[in-house]
Amino acid sequence: MIIVGLAVLVVILGIYFFPSNRKEIDTTVVPVAPVVSNTDKLSTIYISSPDVWPPKVTTSATPFTCPIGGSEIKVNGMTEQKEINGKIYCVTIESEGAAGSVYTTYTYTTKFEAGVKKLSFILRATQCANYDEPQQSACKAERVAFNPDQIADAIVSAN
C-alpha cells in the first residue's frame, strides 16, 4: 500500500510541476473517495472479491492474542494491532501478485465477550498501469481512498 501511495504522490507532483503533462480526467468514472454504502457489496470498480461476499464472521472461545510482525509478501503475512472505531483489532495482511492483479488476504480478529470474532476475506486489486487514461487515474484514486479497515469493522459490528 505504501508503494501505491508513493506512486500516486509522484504522479500528482509531476502533474503539478509540469503543467504541460496535465490531462483532463473524467471523474465520473469512479467516485473520488469510494465508500462501501452497505456491507452486502463492494462499491468499487477496480477492487473486487473473488470469494462470496460478504464474508462470514466466526466466533470462538479462544483468548485474544496478537503476535505482531512478519511481512505482507511472505507466508503468514504481516500482523499489527489497530484501533478501528474504538475497537482493538489484530489485523493480518498477506499479498500475492498474479497476472495483472494483486490478491490480498485480510484477517481481522477482535475481542468479543469471552472470546474473539474473526473475519477473513480476499480482495483482488487490478494493476492500475493496465489501463489507459482516464481509467488509470480513477483506479489509482480508488486505491488511495479504499479502506478495508472500515469495511471489516462494519461487517464485524453487524454480526
Backbone torsions as a table, in degrees:
resi	resn	phi	psi	omega
1	MET	NA	-35.4	-179.6
2	ILE	-64.7	-41.2	-179.4
3	ILE	-62.7	-42.3	178.9
4	VAL	-63.0	-42.9	179.2
5	GLY	-61.7	-43.1	178.6
6	LEU	-64.9	-40.4	179.0
7	ALA	-62.0	-42.5	178.7
8	VAL	-64.6	-40.4	179.0
9	LEU	-62.1	-43.2	179.0
10	VAL	-61.4	-42.7	179.3
11	VAL	-63.2	-44.9	-179.0
12	ILE	-63.8	-45.2	178.9
13	LEU	-63.1	-39.3	177.9
14	GLY	-61.6	-41.0	178.7
15	ILE	-66.9	-39.5	-178.2
16	TYR	-68.5	-46.7	-175.5
17	PHE	-82.7	-18.9	178.8
18	PHE	-125.6	77.6	-174.2
19	PRO	-58.4	-22.9	179.3
20	SER	-68.0	-16.1	178.7
21	ASN	-88.3	-4.0	-177.7
22	ARG	-65.5	139.2	177.3
23	LYS	-126.6	148.6	174.6
24	GLU	-70.1	129.7	-178.9
25	ILE	-112.7	128.1	178.0
26	ASP	-80.1	98.1	-177.3
27	THR	-75.9	-3.3	176.9
28	THR	-79.3	-8.6	-179.3
29	VAL	-64.5	-41.6	-179.9
30	VAL	-152.3	144.0	176.8
31	PRO	-57.8	147.8	-178.7
32	VAL	-61.6	-40.0	179.4
33	ALA	-125.6	82.9	-176.7
34	PRO	-62.7	140.6	178.1
35	VAL	-129.9	163.9	175.7
36	VAL	-96.0	113.4	-176.6
37	SER	-74.3	-28.2	173.2
38	ASN	-150.8	169.2	-176.3
39	THR	-86.5	0.9	-178.4
40	ASP	-81.6	-17.3	178.3
41	LYS	-156.5	155.6	174.1
42	LEU	-84.9	137.2	179.1
43	SER	-100.8	43.6	-179.3
44	THR	-118.6	158.3	-179.6
45	ILE	-102.0	-41.8	-173.0
46	TYR	-100.7	-1.8	176.9
47	ILE	-123.3	127.8	-177.4
48	SER	-141.7	172.4	176.5
49	SER	-113.3	125.5	176.7
50	PRO	-77.7	-8.0	-178.8
51	ASP	-101.3	176.5	174.7
52	VAL	-63.4	133.5	-179.7
53	TRP	-122.1	137.7	3.1
54	PRO	-81.0	156.0	177.7
55	PRO	-70.4	157.9	-178.3
56	LYS	-93.1	143.4	175.6
57	VAL	-91.7	133.6	175.5
58	THR	-111.6	151.7	176.5
59	THR	-123.2	149.4	176.0
60	SER	-148.9	161.7	-178.6
61	ALA	-89.1	12.6	179.6
62	THR	-75.3	151.3	178.6
63	PRO	-70.3	153.3	179.0
64	PHE	-77.6	121.7	173.5
65	THR	-134.0	157.1	-178.5
66	CYS	-146.2	87.2	178.4
67	PRO	-75.0	100.1	-174.1
68	ILE	-76.0	139.7	175.5
69	GLY	139.3	-168.7	177.9
70	GLY	93.1	-169.7	-178.7
71	SER	-139.6	136.8	-177.2
72	GLU	-59.0	-28.1	-175.8
73	ILE	-101.3	13.0	177.9
74	LYS	-117.2	163.9	179.0
75	VAL	-54.6	138.6	-177.5
76	ASN	74.9	-3.4	171.4
77	GLY	65.3	-165.5	179.4
78	MET	-110.2	132.5	-179.0
79	THR	-118.7	134.9	175.8
80	GLU	-143.7	159.7	176.8
81	GLN	-99.9	132.8	-178.1
82	LYS	-132.9	149.9	169.6
83	GLU	-102.0	122.0	180.0
84	ILE	-125.8	116.9	-179.6
85	ASN	50.6	42.0	175.9
86	GLY	84.4	-1.4	178.3
87	LYS	-110.3	143.6	176.2
88	ILE	-88.9	126.4	178.5
89	TYR	-120.5	146.6	166.5
90	CYS	-99.6	119.4	-173.9
91	VAL	-117.1	124.3	176.2
92	THR	-116.1	130.2	-178.6
93	ILE	-124.7	130.4	177.8
94	GLU	-134.0	123.6	-177.2
95	SER	-116.5	148.6	178.9
96	GLU	-146.9	132.2	179.4
97	GLY	-85.1	147.2	175.0
98	ALA	-144.6	169.7	-175.1
99	ALA	-44.0	99.1	174.9
100	GLY	78.7	4.8	-178.1
101	SER	-145.0	162.8	170.9
102	VAL	-121.0	127.5	177.4
103	TYR	-101.8	125.3	-179.1
104	THR	-122.3	127.8	175.7
105	THR	-97.4	125.4	178.7
106	TYR	-112.0	132.1	174.8
107	THR	-128.4	123.0	-180.0
108	TYR	-116.0	127.7	177.4
109	THR	-127.0	135.9	178.7
110	THR	-143.0	159.7	179.3
111	LYS	-67.2	144.8	178.2
112	PHE	-152.7	113.5	-178.9
113	GLU	45.5	-114.2	-176.9
114	ALA	-97.1	13.4	-176.6
115	GLY	-153.7	-142.2	-178.3
116	VAL	-134.9	154.1	168.3
117	LYS	-107.3	139.9	-178.3
118	LYS	-132.4	137.2	179.2
119	LEU	-133.1	130.8	179.3
120	SER	-135.4	135.5	178.2
121	PHE	-153.2	159.2	178.8
122	ILE	-114.4	135.9	174.2
123	LEU	-121.7	141.2	177.7
124	ARG	-107.1	121.4	177.5
125	ALA	-114.0	120.3	179.6
126	THR	-71.7	151.9	176.3
127	GLN	-71.0	119.9	-176.9
128	CYS	-62.7	-27.6	179.3
129	ALA	-66.1	-12.5	177.6
130	ASN	-70.7	-15.5	-174.3
131	TYR	-106.3	153.3	169.4
132	ASP	-87.4	168.1	174.9
133	GLU	-70.0	146.3	6.6
134	PRO	-89.8	-4.2	-177.1
135	GLN	-62.6	-34.5	-179.6
136	GLN	-61.6	-44.9	178.2
137	SER	-66.4	-38.8	178.7
138	ALA	-64.4	-40.6	178.2
139	CYS	-61.5	-46.4	179.7
140	LYS	-63.3	-41.2	178.9
141	ALA	-64.5	-39.9	178.4
142	GLU	-63.4	-43.0	179.2
143	ARG	-60.3	-44.4	-178.3
144	VAL	-65.8	-40.7	-175.8
145	ALA	-80.8	-18.3	-174.2
146	PHE	-69.9	133.7	-179.8
147	ASN	-133.1	97.8	-179.4
148	PRO	-66.1	-22.8	179.4
149	ASP	-60.8	-43.1	-178.9
150	GLN	-68.3	-36.4	177.3
151	ILE	-64.1	-48.4	-178.9
152	ALA	-60.7	-45.4	-179.4
153	ASP	-63.1	-39.2	179.0
154	ALA	-62.7	-41.5	-179.4
155	ILE	-69.4	-46.0	179.4
156	VAL	-62.4	-43.0	-178.7
157	SER	-65.3	-29.6	-179.4
158	ALA	-78.7	-10.8	-176.9
159	ASN	-114.9	NA	NA
